[in-house]
Amino acid sequence: MKQIYLLRHANSDWSSLNQQDFDRPLTKKGIEEASKLSNYFYNQSIIVDKVFCSSAERTKQTFDLCSDGLKYPISEAIYLDKLYLAKSDEIISLIKKLSNSTSSILIIGHNPAMLEIINALSDSESINYPTCSLAEIIVESLWKDLSLKECKLKSFTKPMEL
């Protein structure tokens, strides 16, 4: 069994109209959300083998705040520009290339791709995907054999539930 954790970045700051979207930081609420999620990772003893993170500022900050709860070194995360505007099929292609020695991954990214991946891989009902929400998808196949609609959405955690 393999696990995919999909994390949408925490709440970001829209107050500066001159700021590029890619460079937007987290708000105070976003920092609180990510800190709650870090505690959740720790309390649930969630461990991941690899972390892929969009290189946008808000996703990096989200992971920075969550890394302690995961006991995952920030320096070992793989930051990818292509996750910023990625389509779900691009992210699924990335997953399919993983080594089978990897049993669990965390992807920190953006909507709509995070929601599209859940819908593409599992038979879950349509869900609302607020900022800093975490989906856990169970994969029963090899990464390279990852198939659409054949995975199970095991859990979906929203920060307001923590």
KEGUVEX-772742 format. One record per atom (N, C-alpha, C): residue number from 0; chain; atom name; x, y, z. Coordinates in pm, 1 decimal. Layout:
BEGIN
R  nr kette atom        x        y        z
R NUM     A   CA        X        Y        Z
...
// end
This chain:
BEGIN
R  nr kette atom        x        y        z
R   0     A    N     84.3   -118.5      0.0
R   0     A   CA      0.0      0.0      0.0
R   0     A    C     88.8    124.8      0.0
R   1     A    N     50.5    222.2    -79.7
R   1     A   CA    122.3    348.4    -88.0
R   1     A    C     25.0    462.0    -54.5
R   2     A    N     83.0    575.9    -14.2
R   2     A   CA     -0.2    688.9     24.9
R   2     A    C     44.3    815.8    -47.2
R   3     A    N    -54.5    890.9    -89.7
R   3     A   CA    -32.3   1024.2   -145.3
R   3     A    C   -104.1   1121.8    -52.5
R   4     A    N    -28.8   1215.8      0.2
R   4     A   CA    -87.5   1324.7     77.5
R   4     A    C    -85.2   1448.0    -11.5
R   5     A    N   -200.9   1510.2    -27.4
R   5     A   CA   -212.7   1631.8   -107.3
R   5     A    C   -250.0   1746.6    -14.5
R   6     A    N   -164.7   1846.2     -9.2
R   6     A   CA   -186.6   1959.6     78.9
R   6     A    C   -200.0   2086.7     -3.8
R   7     A    N   -313.1   2151.1      9.9
R   7     A   CA   -328.7   2283.0    -52.1
R   7     A    C   -263.3   2383.8     41.7
R   8     A    N   -190.0   2479.5    -14.1
R   8     A   CA   -122.0   2580.6     66.6
R   8     A    C   -218.6   2648.8    162.6
R   9     A    N   -163.4   2706.3    268.7
R   9     A   CA   -243.5   2778.6    367.8
R   9     A    C   -289.4   2913.5    311.2
R  10     A    N   -374.7   2981.4    385.2
R  10     A   CA   -434.5   3108.3    344.1
R  10     A    C   -327.0   3211.1    309.6
R  11     A    N   -341.7   3275.4    193.5
R  11     A   CA   -239.2   3369.2    146.7
R  11     A    C   -290.5   3512.6    143.1
R  12     A    N   -195.5   3604.0    141.2
R  12     A   CA   -221.1   3746.5    154.0
R  12     A    C   -248.2   3811.1     18.0
R  13     A    N   -365.6   3870.3      4.0
R  13     A   CA   -405.1   3938.2   -119.7
R  13     A    C   -404.5   4089.9   -101.7
R  14     A    N   -347.2   4140.1      7.6
R  14     A   CA   -358.6   4282.8     38.5
R  14     A    C   -276.9   4372.9    -53.7
R  15     A    N   -171.4   4322.7   -113.2
R  15     A   CA    -88.4   4405.1   -201.0
R  15     A    C   -124.1   4379.2   -346.7
R  16     A    N   -181.1   4478.9   -411.4
R  16     A   CA   -221.7   4463.6   -550.9
R  16     A    C   -102.3   4460.8   -645.5
R  17     A    N     10.8   4512.3   -600.9
R  17     A   CA    130.3   4517.3   -685.4
R  17     A    C    214.5   4390.0   -677.7
R  18     A    N    178.5   4301.2   -589.2
R  18     A   CA    258.2   4181.0   -568.9
R  18     A    C    221.3   4072.5   -671.2
R  19     A    N    321.8   4006.7   -724.0
R  19     A   CA    298.6   3894.3   -814.4
R  19     A    C    232.9   3779.8   -736.8
R  20     A    N    141.9   3709.2   -798.8
R  20     A   CA     73.6   3597.6   -733.2
R  20     A    C    172.9   3494.4   -679.5
R  21     A    N    275.7   3465.1   -756.8
R  21     A   CA    376.5   3365.5   -718.5
R  21     A    C    444.9   3402.0   -586.6
R  22     A    N    456.4   3530.6   -557.2
R  22     A   CA    531.2   3579.3   -441.0
R  22     A    C    444.4   3608.0   -319.0
R  23     A    N    315.2   3580.2   -325.9
R  23     A   CA    228.2   3611.9   -212.7
R  23     A    C    261.4   3525.8    -91.1
R  24     A    N    278.8   3589.1     26.1
R  24     A   CA    306.6   3514.6    149.2
R  24     A    C    176.8   3470.1    217.0
R  25     A    N    193.0   3400.5    327.7
R  25     A   CA     77.9   3359.8    408.7
R  25     A    C     28.3   3476.0    493.6
R  26     A    N    -98.0   3470.5    526.3
R  26     A   CA   -155.7   3565.0    622.6
R  26     A    C   -133.9   3508.1    762.7
R  27     A    N   -171.7   3585.4    862.0
R  27     A   CA   -166.5   3536.2   1000.4
R  27     A    C   -254.6   3411.3   1013.5
R  28     A    N   -371.6   3415.4    950.3
R  28     A   CA   -461.6   3298.5    951.7
R  28     A    C   -392.3   3178.4    886.7
R  29     A    N   -322.2   3200.8    776.0
R  29     A   CA   -250.4   3092.9    708.4
R  29     A    C   -142.6   3031.9    796.0
R  30     A    N    -71.6   3115.6    868.1
R  30     A   CA     32.4   3066.4    959.6
R  30     A    C    -31.2   2980.8   1068.8
R  31     A    N   -145.7   3024.8   1120.1
R  31     A   CA   -217.2   2947.2   1222.6
R  31     A    C   -265.6   2813.9   1166.4
R  32     A    N   -318.5   2816.4   1043.2
R  32     A   CA   -365.0   2692.4    979.3
R  32     A    C   -249.9   2591.6    966.4
R  33     A    N   -138.0   2637.0    913.3
R  33     A   CA    -24.3   2547.5    890.9
R  33     A    C     32.5   2495.6   1023.1
R  34     A    N     30.9   2577.6   1125.4
R  34     A   CA     78.2   2533.0   1257.0
R  34     A    C    -13.2   2424.8   1314.0
R  35     A    N   -143.2   2440.9   1296.9
R  35     A   CA   -238.5   2337.2   1339.5
R  35     A    C   -213.3   2207.0   1263.9
R  36     A    N   -188.8   2220.0   1135.0
R  36     A   CA   -165.1   2100.8   1053.9
R  36     A    C    -34.2   2032.7   1093.9
R  37     A    N     66.6   2110.3   1129.5
R  37     A   CA    192.3   2052.5   1177.4
R  37     A    C    167.1   1966.9   1301.1
R  38     A    N     86.9   2018.1   1392.5
R  38     A   CA     50.7   1940.4   1512.4
R  38     A    C    -26.4   1814.9   1475.2
R  39     A    N   -114.0   1825.6   1376.9
R  39     A   CA   -189.6   1710.0   1329.0
R  39     A    C    -94.9   1603.2   1274.1
R  40     A    N     -0.5   1643.6   1189.8
R  40     A   CA     98.7   1548.6   1137.5
R  40     A    C    169.1   1476.7   1253.3
R  41     A    N    211.4   1553.3   1351.2
R  41     A   CA    284.7   1497.6   1464.5
R  41     A    C    195.9   1401.7   1545.3
R  42     A    N     75.7   1446.4   1579.1
R  42     A   CA    -14.7   1365.2   1662.0
R  42     A    C    -62.0   1238.5   1591.7
R  43     A    N    -71.8   1243.1   1458.8
R  43     A   CA   -113.7   1126.4   1381.5
R  43     A    C      5.0   1040.1   1339.6
R  44     A    N    125.4   1081.0   1377.1
R  44     A   CA    249.9   1009.8   1341.1
R  44     A    C    261.7    988.1   1190.7
R  45     A    N    227.6   1091.1   1114.1
R  45     A   CA    236.5   1082.8    969.3
R  45     A    C    381.6   1101.6    926.6
R  46     A    N    428.6   1009.0    846.4
R  46     A   CA    565.3   1013.1    795.8
R  46     A    C    558.0   1001.0    643.7
R  47     A    N    636.9   1082.9    575.7
R  47     A   CA    643.0   1074.6    430.0
R  47     A    C    787.8   1051.6    387.8
R  48     A    N    802.0    980.9    275.8
R  48     A   CA    935.0    952.1    222.1
R  48     A    C    988.0   1064.7    135.1
R  49     A    N    897.2   1134.9     67.6
R  49     A   CA    936.8   1244.5    -22.1
R  49     A    C    835.1   1356.6    -12.9
R  50     A    N    885.9   1477.8    -30.5
R  50     A   CA    799.7   1595.6    -34.7
R  50     A    C    828.0   1670.9   -164.1
R  51     A    N    720.2   1698.0   -238.4
R  51     A   CA    726.9   1781.8   -357.7
R  51     A    C    645.6   1906.6   -326.8
R  52     A    N    707.2   2021.7   -345.2
R  52     A   CA    642.2   2146.9   -308.4
R  52     A    C    654.0   2247.4   -422.5
R  53     A    N    543.5   2312.8   -452.3
R  53     A   CA    548.9   2424.2   -546.5
R  53     A    C    648.7   2525.9   -492.4
R  54     A    N    718.8   2591.6   -580.1
R  54     A   CA    818.2   2689.5   -535.5
R  54     A    C    757.6   2828.6   -511.5
R  55     A    N    625.8   2841.3   -520.2
R  55     A   CA    560.1   2967.7   -485.1
R  55     A    C    580.3   2995.0   -336.2
R  56     A    N    586.0   3120.8   -300.6
R  56     A   CA    615.9   3160.0   -161.9
R  56     A    C    518.7   3098.8    -61.3
R  57     A    N    389.5   3101.3    -89.9
R  57     A   CA    290.8   3052.7      7.1
R  57     A    C    298.7   2902.3     29.6
R  58     A    N    336.2   2826.2    -72.9
R  58     A   CA    350.5   2681.5    -54.1
R  58     A    C    478.1   2651.2     23.7
R  59     A    N    584.6   2722.8     -4.6
R  59     A   CA    709.3   2703.0     70.9
R  59     A    C    688.3   2736.5    218.0
R  60     A    N    620.1   2846.8    245.2
R  60     A   CA    593.5   2883.3    384.4
R  60     A    C    504.8   2779.5    453.1
R  61     A    N    406.9   2727.8    381.4
R  61     A   CA    320.7   2623.5    438.0
R  61     A    C    403.2   2502.4    477.6
R  62     A    N    491.0   2456.3    387.6
R  62     A   CA    572.9   2340.8    421.6
R  62     A    C    670.9   2371.2    534.2
R  63     A    N    731.2   2489.4    532.4
R  63     A   CA    823.6   2527.0    640.3
R  63     A    C    756.8   2510.8    776.6
R  64     A    N    631.0   2551.8    785.1
R  64     A   CA    559.0   2543.6    912.4
R  64     A    C    515.9   2400.8    946.3
R  65     A    N    497.3   2316.4    846.0
R  65     A   CA    450.9   2178.7    868.0
R  65     A    C    564.9   2078.4    885.0
R  66     A    N    683.1   2114.9    844.5
R  66     A   CA    793.8   2017.7    838.8
R  66     A    C    828.2   1958.0    974.8
R  67     A    N    821.2   2036.3   1080.8
R  67     A   CA    853.1   1982.0   1213.3
R  67     A    C    757.5   1870.1   1252.7
R  68     A    N    627.8   1889.8   1226.3
R  68     A   CA    528.7   1787.4   1259.9
R  68     A    C    549.5   1659.1   1183.1
R  69     A    N    605.7   1671.6   1063.9
R  69     A   CA    635.6   1555.1    980.4
R  69     A    C    772.7   1495.5   1011.2
R  70     A    N    852.1   1572.2   1083.6
R  70     A   CA    992.7   1534.2   1109.1
R  70     A    C   1065.6   1515.1    976.4
R  71     A    N   1037.8   1606.4    884.1
R  71     A   CA   1097.8   1601.5    750.7
R  71     A    C   1181.2   1727.1    731.2
R  72     A    N   1309.1   1710.9    702.4
R  72     A   CA   1395.5   1828.7    687.2
R  72     A    C   1355.2   1915.9    568.0
R  73     A    N   1343.7   2044.3    591.4
R  73     A   CA   1307.0   2139.1    485.7
R  73     A    C   1403.2   2128.4    368.2
R  74     A    N   1529.8   2108.9    397.2
R  74     A   CA   1632.3   2105.7    292.0
R  74     A    C   1619.1   1985.6    198.6
R  75     A    N   1543.4   1883.3    238.3
R  75     A   CA   1527.3   1764.5    154.6
R  75     A    C   1403.5   1768.0     65.4
R  76     A    N   1320.6   1869.4     83.4
R  76     A   CA   1202.0   1883.1     -2.3
R  76     A    C   1246.7   1915.8   -144.0
R  77     A    N   1167.8   1873.0   -239.4
R  77     A   CA   1194.6   1900.3   -380.2
R  77     A    C   1098.5   2010.3   -423.5
R  78     A    N   1156.0   2128.2   -449.7
R  78     A   CA   1076.6   2244.6   -488.2
R  78     A    C   1072.2   2254.0   -639.9
R  79     A    N    951.4   2258.2   -693.5
R  79     A   CA    933.8   2255.9   -838.3
R  79     A    C    849.3   2374.1   -885.9
R  80     A    N    906.8   2453.7   -975.9
R  80     A   CA    831.7   2564.2  -1035.8
R  80     A    C    708.5   2512.2  -1109.4
R  81     A    N    722.2   2395.3  -1170.6
R  81     A   CA    612.0   2343.8  -1252.2
R  81     A    C    487.8   2307.6  -1170.1
R  82     A    N    499.4   2294.3  -1038.7
R  82     A   CA    381.9   2266.1   -955.8
R  82     A    C    295.0   2390.1   -936.4
R  83     A    N    348.8   2507.3   -966.3
R  83     A   CA    274.2   2631.6   -945.5
R  83     A    C    147.3   2636.2  -1030.6
R  84     A    N    158.0   2610.0  -1157.3
R  84     A   CA     41.8   2612.9  -1247.3
R  84     A    C     13.1   2476.4  -1308.7
R  85     A    N     58.2   2372.7  -1242.2
R  85     A   CA     47.2   2237.3  -1297.5
R  85     A    C    -98.4   2193.9  -1313.2
R  86     A    N   -119.9   2115.5  -1414.2
R  86     A   CA   -247.3   2046.7  -1434.1
R  86     A    C   -238.3   1912.6  -1360.8
R  87     A    N   -351.6   1855.7  -1328.3
R  87     A   CA   -351.6   1730.4  -1252.7
R  87     A    C   -277.6   1619.2  -1325.9
R  88     A    N   -290.7   1611.4  -1459.0
R  88     A   CA   -223.7   1504.0  -1531.9
R  88     A    C    -71.5   1517.6  -1526.0
R  89     A    N    -20.6   1639.0  -1514.6
R  89     A   CA    123.8   1659.0  -1500.1
R  89     A    C    173.0   1608.0  -1364.9
R  90     A    N     94.2   1630.3  -1262.6
R  90     A   CA    131.7   1584.5  -1128.0
R  90     A    C    119.2   1432.6  -1119.8
R  91     A    N     15.8   1377.4  -1179.6
R  91     A   CA      0.7   1231.5  -1181.7
R  91     A    C    117.0   1168.3  -1256.9
R  92     A    N    162.2   1229.3  -1363.2
R  92     A   CA    279.1   1180.8  -1436.6
R  92     A    C    403.8   1181.8  -1348.0
R  93     A    N    420.4   1286.0  -1268.7
R  93     A   CA    531.6   1293.9  -1173.1
R  93     A    C    525.2   1178.0  -1073.9
R  94     A    N    407.1   1150.0  -1023.8
R  94     A   CA    388.3   1041.5   -927.1
R  94     A    C    422.7    906.3   -990.0
R  95     A    N    380.8    885.9  -1112.6
R  95     A   CA    405.0    758.0  -1180.4
R  95     A    C    553.4    728.4  -1200.8
R  96     A    N    636.6    829.6  -1195.2
R  96     A   CA    781.1    811.6  -1214.1
R  96     A    C    855.1    780.0  -1084.8
R  97     A    N    784.8    775.5   -972.8
R  97     A   CA    849.7    748.7   -843.5
R  97     A    C    903.4    606.4   -837.0
R  98     A    N   1009.1    590.6   -761.6
R  98     A   CA   1063.4    458.0   -733.7
R  98     A    C    967.3    383.9   -641.4
R  99     A    N    955.4    253.0   -659.7
R  99     A   CA    865.7    175.7   -573.8
R  99     A    C    917.3    161.5   -431.2
R 100     A    N   1040.8    201.7   -406.9
R 100     A   CA   1090.6    202.8   -269.7
R 100     A    C   1029.2    319.2   -190.7
R 101     A    N    968.6    413.2   -261.1
R 101     A   CA    898.3    525.1   -197.6
R 101     A    C    756.6    478.5   -165.9
R 102     A    N    719.2    485.9    -38.3
R 102     A   CA    585.7    437.6     -3.4
R 102     A    C    486.1    549.5     25.4
R 103     A    N    535.9    669.3     56.8
R 103     A   CA    442.8    778.3     83.8
R 103     A    C    504.4    911.2     40.0
R 104     A    N    418.5    996.3    -15.7
R 104     A   CA    464.3   1126.3    -61.9
R 104     A    C    367.5   1235.0    -15.2
R 105     A    N    421.2   1355.1     -6.5
R 105     A   CA    341.1   1473.4     20.6
R 105     A    C    363.8   1569.7    -94.6
R 106     A    N    253.9   1618.5   -151.2
R 106     A   CA    261.3   1720.0   -254.9
R 106     A    C    190.2   1843.8   -201.4
R 107     A    N    262.4   1955.7   -199.4
R 107     A   CA    205.0   2081.7   -153.7
R 107     A    C    187.4   2169.8   -276.6
R 108     A    N     62.8   2202.5   -305.0
R 108     A   CA     36.0   2275.8   -427.5
R 108     A    C    -85.1   2365.1   -417.4
R 109     A    N   -150.4   2381.3   -530.7
R 109     A   CA   -255.0   2481.4   -548.6
R 109     A    C   -380.0   2417.9   -609.4
R 110     A    N   -491.4   2482.5   -583.0
R 110     A   CA   -611.8   2447.4   -655.9
R 110     A    C   -607.0   2517.9   -790.4
R 111     A    N   -665.4   2465.1   -894.0
R 111     A   CA   -757.0   2351.8   -894.0
R 111     A    C   -688.8   2215.7   -903.0
R 112     A    N   -558.4   2210.7   -920.9
R 112     A   CA   -490.4   2082.0   -942.9
R 112     A    C   -508.3   1984.5   -826.6
R 113     A    N   -501.4   2032.3   -701.4
R 113     A   CA   -513.8   1941.1   -587.1
R 113     A    C   -649.7   1870.3   -590.6
R 114     A    N   -755.4   1946.0   -611.2
R 114     A   CA   -889.5   1888.2   -617.9
R 114     A    C   -903.8   1796.6   -738.8
R 115     A    N   -847.8   1836.4   -851.4
R 115     A   CA   -857.0   1755.0   -973.0
R 115     A    C   -788.3   1620.1   -955.1
R 116     A    N   -679.6   1616.6   -880.2
R 116     A   CA   -609.4   1488.9   -856.1
R 116     A    C   -697.5   1395.7   -773.2
R 117     A    N   -759.9   1449.6   -669.5
R 117     A   CA   -850.5   1366.2   -588.0
R 117     A    C   -960.8   1309.1   -676.5
R 118     A    N  -1021.3   1393.4   -756.1
R 118     A   CA  -1130.8   1349.1   -842.6
R 118     A    C  -1083.4   1250.6   -949.1
R 119     A    N   -962.1   1268.5   -999.1
R 119     A   CA   -910.3   1180.0  -1103.2
R 119     A    C   -872.3   1042.6  -1048.1
R 120     A    N   -813.1   1039.2   -930.0
R 120     A   CA   -761.6    912.1   -877.3
R 120     A    C   -862.9    831.8   -797.9
R 121     A    N   -955.2    899.6   -732.5
R 121     A   CA  -1048.0    827.2   -645.0
R 121     A    C  -1190.6    839.8   -696.3
R 122     A    N  -1277.8    765.0   -632.6
R 122     A   CA  -1419.2    772.0   -669.0
R 122     A    C  -1495.9    859.6   -569.9
R 123     A    N  -1424.1    952.0   -506.7
R 123     A   CA  -1485.7   1036.2   -404.9
R 123     A    C  -1587.6   1131.3   -466.8
R 124     A    N  -1679.7   1171.6   -384.3
R 124     A   CA  -1776.0   1273.1   -424.6
R 124     A    C  -1702.0   1405.9   -434.5
R 125     A    N  -1758.4   1498.1   -504.6
R 125     A   CA  -1697.8   1630.4   -515.4
R 125     A    C  -1689.3   1693.7   -376.5
R 126     A    N  -1573.7   1749.5   -345.1
R 126     A   CA  -1553.4   1808.2   -213.0
R 126     A    C  -1509.4   1953.4   -227.0
R 127     A    N  -1526.7   2026.9   -120.3
R 127     A   CA  -1475.6   2162.4   -110.3
R 127     A    C  -1332.2   2150.7    -56.9
R 128     A    N  -1236.1   2223.0   -115.1
R 128     A   CA  -1094.5   2209.1    -78.3
R 128     A    C  -1041.3   2342.8    -26.4
R 129     A    N  -1074.8   2378.2     99.4
R 129     A   CA  -1026.1   2505.9    152.5
R 129     A    C   -874.7   2505.2    170.9
R 130     A    N   -820.2   2624.6    190.8
R 130     A   CA   -676.1   2635.1    210.6
R 130     A    C   -631.5   2550.7    329.4
R 131     A    N   -512.6   2496.8    317.2
R 131     A   CA   -445.7   2414.6    418.5
R 131     A    C   -520.8   2286.0    452.7
R 132     A    N   -599.2   2237.0    358.6
R 132     A   CA   -666.4   2107.9    376.4
R 132     A    C   -576.3   1997.6    323.5
R 133     A    N   -588.7   1881.5    386.2
R 133     A   CA   -501.8   1767.7    355.8
R 133     A    C   -585.3   1646.9    315.1
R 134     A    N   -554.0   1593.8    198.0
R 134     A   CA   -618.3   1470.7    151.0
R 134     A    C   -517.7   1357.1    161.4
R 135     A    N   -565.3   1240.7    203.2
R 135     A   CA   -482.6   1119.6    203.9
R 135     A    C   -545.7   1019.7    108.5
R 136     A    N   -469.0    981.3      7.4
R 136     A   CA   -515.9    886.9    -93.3
R 136     A    C   -434.7    758.8    -81.4
R 137     A    N   -504.4    647.0    -78.3
R 137     A   CA   -440.2    515.6    -69.4
R 137     A    C   -427.0    457.8   -210.0
R 138     A    N   -306.7    410.8   -240.6
R 138     A   CA   -275.1    352.2   -370.6
R 138     A    C   -240.3    205.3   -348.3
R 139     A    N   -307.8    116.1   -416.3
R 139     A   CA   -284.8    -27.8   -400.8
R 139     A    C   -196.2    -85.6   -510.2
R 140     A    N   -146.0     -2.3   -598.7
R 140     A   CA    -65.9    -50.4   -711.6
R 140     A    C     76.3      4.6   -702.4
R 141     A    N    158.8    -35.4   -796.9
R 141     A   CA    289.2     26.3   -812.7
R 141     A    C    266.4    168.7   -862.6
R 142     A    N    358.3    257.7   -834.3
R 142     A   CA    342.8    394.8   -880.3
R 142     A    C    321.6    401.5  -1031.3
R 143     A    N    400.4    327.2  -1104.5
R 143     A   CA    392.4    333.5  -1252.1
R 143     A    C    257.7    284.0  -1304.9
R 144     A    N    187.4    205.9  -1224.4
R 144     A   CA     57.7    152.3  -1265.6
R 144     A    C    -60.4    231.5  -1209.1
R 145     A    N    -31.6    346.6  -1152.9
R 145     A   CA   -135.4    431.0  -1095.0
R 145     A    C   -246.1    453.4  -1197.6
R 146     A    N   -368.9    419.6  -1159.3
R 146     A   CA   -481.2    427.7  -1252.6
R 146     A    C   -588.1    523.3  -1201.8
R 147     A    N   -655.3    584.1  -1294.9
R 147     A   CA   -763.1    675.7  -1260.7
R 147     A    C   -879.4    599.9  -1197.5
R 148     A    N   -937.1    661.9  -1097.7
R 148     A   CA  -1055.3    611.5  -1026.1
R 148     A    C  -1032.1    479.0   -952.9
R 149     A    N   -906.7    438.6   -932.3
R 149     A   CA   -880.8    311.3   -864.7
R 149     A    C   -814.6    327.6   -728.8
R 150     A    N   -805.6    449.0   -680.1
R 150     A   CA   -747.9    474.2   -549.2
R 150     A    C   -860.9    511.3   -452.5
R 151     A    N   -826.5    514.8   -325.2
R 151     A   CA   -928.3    544.0   -224.5
R 151     A    C   -889.9    670.6   -149.0
R 152     A    N   -983.3    763.1   -138.5
R 152     A   CA   -964.4    879.8    -53.5
R 152     A    C   -989.4    834.5     89.9
R 153     A    N   -881.7    816.7    165.3
R 153     A   CA   -892.0    764.5    301.8
R 153     A    C   -940.5    871.6    398.4
R 154     A    N   -886.7    992.2    383.9
R 154     A   CA   -926.6   1098.9    475.7
R 154     A    C   -911.4   1234.0    407.8
R 155     A    N   -986.8   1328.5    459.4
R 155     A   CA   -978.1   1467.1    413.8
R 155     A    C   -992.5   1554.0    536.4
R 156     A    N   -886.8   1627.9    569.4
R 156     A   CA   -882.6   1706.0    693.1
R 156     A    C   -873.6   1854.3    660.9
R 157     A    N   -966.3   1930.0    718.5
R 157     A   CA   -969.2   2075.9    701.7
R 157     A    C   -915.5   2139.9    829.3
R 158     A    N   -845.4   2252.6    815.8
R 158     A   CA   -786.6   2315.4    935.2
R 158     A    C   -890.3   2355.7   1039.7
R 159     A    N  -1011.9   2390.3    997.2
R 159     A   CA  -1113.4   2429.7   1095.5
R 159     A    C  -1162.7   2311.3   1178.7
R 160     A    N  -1126.1   2188.8   1138.4
R 160     A   CA  -1164.1   2068.9   1214.2
R 160     A    C  -1059.8   2033.0   1319.2
R 161     A    N   -945.6   2098.2   1313.5
R 161     A   CA   -835.2   2063.2   1404.6
R 161     A    C   -841.1   2143.2   1532.5
// end
